[in-house]
Amino acid sequence: PPVPLSHGPILGLLPPPCSLLLQPPRLRQQWGASLPLPAVPEGLLHRQPEVPDRLPLPAPQELDQRGCGPMYYNGIYHEFYQYNPNGSVWGNIVWGHSVSTDLINWIPLEAAIERDTPSDINGCWTGSATILPGNRLVIIYTGADPEKRQVQNIVVPKNLSDPYLREWTKAGNNPVIQPVGPGLNSGQFRDPTTGWIGPDGLWRIAVGAELNGDSAALLYKSKDFLNWTRVDHPLYSSNSSSMWECPDFFAVLPGNSGGLDLSAAIPNAAKHVLKMSLDSCDKYMIGVYDLKSDTFIPDTVLDDRRLWSRIDYGNFYASKSFFDSKKGRRIIWGWTNETDSSSDDVAKGWAGIHAIPRTIWLDSHGKQLLQWPVEEVESLRGNEINHQGLELKKGGLFEIKGADSFQADVEIDFELTSIDKADPFDPSWLLDVEKHCREAGASVNGGIGPFGLVVLASDNMEEHTAVHFRVYKSEQKYMILMCSDLRSSSLRPGLYTPAYGGFFEYDLEKEKKISLRTLIDRSAVESFGGGGRACIMARVYPVAVVDGVAHMYAFNNGSTTVRVPQLRAWSMRRAQVNVKGME
């Protein structure tokens, strides 16, 4: 499947992780199909507030681009993405390709993998990159053959002296893995992971599949990464669904924000994460990789997949992670699709963006993944607005002035003056958090909360998006509800405007501050609550603020007074995207 890279004007217009950007057709027509596109003119984006400033790809019209094979190699970041060079709807999928030295400023290149052989003639879908010993590089990806079977193929760089790796050569023995074996559905067999080395010195990958009606991460072994043998058992399987897309498998150290390289020895204290895409979101399990049985064993198995942990509680799918050897971190990148109509996509000539790349690591308790925007995003910060010592009583509203409300980075610490009035927590809310966010909206008074941030608000608040918290008390802990409510985000009819939400545990006896960071990038509102414990990516399409000024507010509608010891906001400069060279 395909994936997009960015949201708003901060980073340009990157398509999904296996895809980067969709360019407006009129710009594409001015440039040859093989040439990089110029950066989108400033005025164009201001006339079209829904166009985020993320990295745009070299395509005339693009669709649904999921990210593929992100990597850092010889000083260059590479992002590939599923890309339709002929339109902004699904079909004709190839691998787009963009490169960067800082994850912020990008150069679009020619398509890296075209559908020009029998094993990928019906599409080049998601895959992963692996760096082998000797700094050798290989990509394994899913192709659709003439019978529409999903098969796995290999490509390698044609010329390693080219720092941008523009050209790729397909292996002569493609497809290297075919959907053969009892119980395997040949139409549900895709998205191979990055490789890792097992205790026997052999390479391993996992492939998402439907096996005997269950979802599975099938396990394959190889000596040379070219010839593969299926292991007689999956890495992990579950009867809770029938198919996992875009599986990811990586090691993490509890409490260590550094990443681990899967091609190196993994410390004994490490945990492993199995991530999968299903139910229109990315979920994950934390556990151990049992070397003897060659299987993943989750720490906790929940039969109801609604209760599985999520990477993001909003519009975020088909993410891919990679080890960044430059800074010793693991980075995850997800795709966010459009939530207007396909006819809107055709009219604007592009569809789908990437979320901002995030550093991802495991908390000190070994129970939850934490995420934070890569530090390079801060290089786009312009003038800073700083407020300290604010107090928000019930009904309090503080306008944040002086920052570009269409392109901003906002960080707020909320300090609770008391935790005595926390409302009781109902565990049944976990089964449908969005429903609870609808019922407990930003205007509904609670004991502690709602308090948070209102962004992209029109003068009369007829349009606005609210990102907010509520505090609940369960028997032994506090539960924080984080919502990103889009129900009033636009006056346009026909949009998908949910109230996204997720819960996270928090030790309020120890920490009485709850942090919120929100990146506003025109049609993208990406929020990180509680230091990255909960993340919500959202797409919004305001119309009342198009030709006017959008407002931002900190607010509190709870009974308990909330202090804001610090509020910082920055206008965000535009990244250099789709240019012929990098600084």
C-alpha positions, 0 to 999 in steps of 0.5 A: 500500500502507499503512504504520504509525507507531510501536512502543512506549509511548514515542511512543504507537501510530502506524500505518504511514507512510501510516497512524498508529495502531490504537486498541483498539475499546473506547476507540474506542467511547467516543468519536465516530468523528470525535473525537480519541481520548484517550491510552491510559491508563497502566494499559492499556499496563502490562497489555499490554506489547506495546502500544508508546507510539507515536502512536495514530490515531483509529481503532477498529481498524486495520491495516497502515498504511504511511505516506503524504505526511509533511511539514512545512507552516506550522509543523506536521508531518503524517503520513498513513497507510493505515488501515482504519476498520472492522477490524484486517485488510486492507481499506477503506483510507483515509488517516488523518491526525495532526499534531504540532509536534515529531514526538513529541506528536500529535493524531489527526484525521479521515480525510484521503482517503476512497474515495468517487470512481470513481478510488479506490473500491477503496482509497486507497493510498500517495502523497506530498506536494509543496510547490509555489512560493507555498507551495501544497501538493498530494498525489498518491496511488494509488487502485484504480478499479472495475476494480481498476486502480491509478491516480494521483490528486490532492488539495489542501487545502480551506482553507489557513487551517486549520493542521491541513489537516483537509479535502481536495479531489480534483482534477476530472480524477482520475485524473491518471495511468492505467496505459496504455502497452506492457508496463505491468501495471495492477495493479502501478502505485502509490506516487508519489514526492514531486515534484522540478523538472528542468532544463527547469523541469518537475515530475517524479515516479516511480511504482513499476511492473512494466514488461515483467516488470521492476521500474521507477520510471516517470518522469512530467513536468508543468508544473502538477502536474495534467496529466502525461505519461509519459517514454519511459524509466523513471527506473531499472529492473531485471530482478532483480525484478518490482515495486518498492513505495513508491519514494523519490528524494532528493538527499544531500551526502556527509558533510553531515547536513543535508537537501536540498529537492528543489524547490530547486536541488541542489548539483553535488556531491550524490548521489541515492538511489533507495529501493525496497520489496521482499522485505519490506524497504527497499533503496536505491542511491546514484548520480547523477541524470543531467540530460541523460538524465533517468535515475538511474545507480547507482554500483554495480549488483549483479545479486543483490538480496540484496546491495543496501544496506538501510535497516533489517535488521529489521522495517521497510518502506514508508518515506517521507522528507521534507525538514524545512525547520524544521531543514534535515534529511531525515527517514525514517519506516517501518512495522513490522508485527505478528509474531504472528497476525492473530487476535491483531490482531483480539483487540487491535483494532489492528495495525502501528506506525511506527518512530521517525522518523529523520534520514537522511544520506550518509556522508563516503565517499558509499557508505552512508546513516546514520540516527539517531533525531530529536533530539526523542526525547530530550525524553522522557528521564527519569532517567539512569543513567551508568556509566563504565570498565566492563570485560567479560571473556569471559563478562562480564555487567553488569546495567543497573539504575535505568531502566525496562526496558520504556521505555528509551533506552540508549547504549553505547560498546564499546572493543576492547582488541585487534583481533588475534583477529578471525575471518576474514570469509566473503563468502558470509555476505552472501547470508543474514545472518540465517542467520549470526546464527542460527549465530553467536548471542549465546552462541557464543564468537568471537574478538572478540564477541559483545558487546552488550546483552540487553533484556526479559530474564526473571529466569531469562533464559528470555526475552530479546532480544539485540542484539550485534556481532561483528568480522571481518577481511577482506583489506583491511578489518574487517566488523562483524556486528550481530544482533538475535536474537529467538529467545528473546524470548518463550515464546509459541508461533506468533510470528515470532522471527528473528535479524535481522542486517546487516554494515557496514564499519568502520575499526578501525585509526582508531576502536576504539569501536563504538557501540550505541543501543537504544530499548526501547518495550515490543513495539518494540526499535529499534537503531542500530549504529556511529553509524547504519551499521546499523539493526534494528527488531524486534517482540517479545512477552514474556510471562514479564516481563508482571507482573514486572520485565524486566532489561537487561544489557551482555555479552561472550561473545568471547575478547577483553576489551571495555571500556565507557568509557561506558554511559548509560540513560534511562527514557522518559516517555510522549508526549502522543498522541491528545489534543484539543490540544497544549501 
